[in-house]
């Protein structure tokens, strides 16, 4: 009896699926599956290359070449960035763009296995899954392009090759050069431990370097003739750490000491650190940024040295679009959860064991659309800057087991095997199906754009970048 009931439920679900899954969405799924082997090969190649910020020459070329092979017009080296590109197909409105990232993180190389073991000792690794990110986005763009080519959809599809998300935030320079001008809606996704339409914001961020310049001297024979740049650095970091007690819970401050002196018997005449300030809103971040800059001056005065502050870059929090999230949510419900083999589940549990997490395996459940929180916490992304210039729809898809530490060897491991591959293909389908909704229904496009304009309000976007070209080739 239970078996009969199960079959009835399954048949009913299939009926609902067939009623809601129109022919264009079925074609999106078929296209992704037809290109899946090639997309996996692209993803695995980028995974193995593991190229870091603004150095993604081979990774960028692999994606751009495949887009060109599939009929896109590819403009390379946009916004003065050799590894940035735009692949375009079609004409007229609506203009839908999709983001593709492909940069890796330094120092977390890992084999595609569930125990920690670097592929290349000390090398970079895709600890944020960007090898999957670019490949999936390209897959969705190709699927939409094929429907435009067949006359089943009308409009323009753009695949944006966006480098250096992890360090310098390459999209800021692309925004500054007007790459998203004329785009109606942008779609983005990110590898995750959950599958959901993402209607949470991110943290605004500003990066800057502080340098101190003193006077060298022998540390024992005549230290009184020295003025220690290292003293200034320590006074500065102490000031930051005392300040933590008096900032709001939404604020984060990080620093990385890049140069604190070279040898123990010399009073160092130079020191340098990279400082990062974040908050859930740019408006909350800026006063903290100003205060922390003043602390550098105070530290320089106390150590009797000179100082210099250099802006690196900064990004906005993501402007949420719930209207777009609702469209994405419906397509996730149409697709249903990712299914995993016993071997993949065992792999996930082994990853959890190795990272000290509960061994619960994978989670690709499709949960109801979340309420948008005022201060969601989490990380930062230059997708935020895109979202302040064009209506943006975000998606997260499971590519690693539940609870996995991000930016770690564990994510690298999953991104190079079938768990990551399944998430990549799923993301391509979900984004492609959402594109179909937008291309087919102008009212949905207008609804998404109207919410974007309402949420942005009177805010005038102002990129947080220094004058001049992107910092290519800089540390």
Beta strands, then each sheet from edge to edge (+ up, - down):
strand 1: 73-76
strand 2: 85-90
strand 3: 95-100
strand 4: 156-161
strand 5: 185-192
strand 6: 196-198
strand 7: 204-213
strand 8: 217-218
strand 9: 252-259
strand 10: 266-267
strand 11: 270-279
strand 12: 306-315
strand 13: 391-398
strand 14: 464-465
sheet 1: 1+ 2- 4+ 3+ 5+ 13+ 6-
sheet 2: 9+ 11- 7+ 12- 14+
sheet 3: 8+ 10-
end
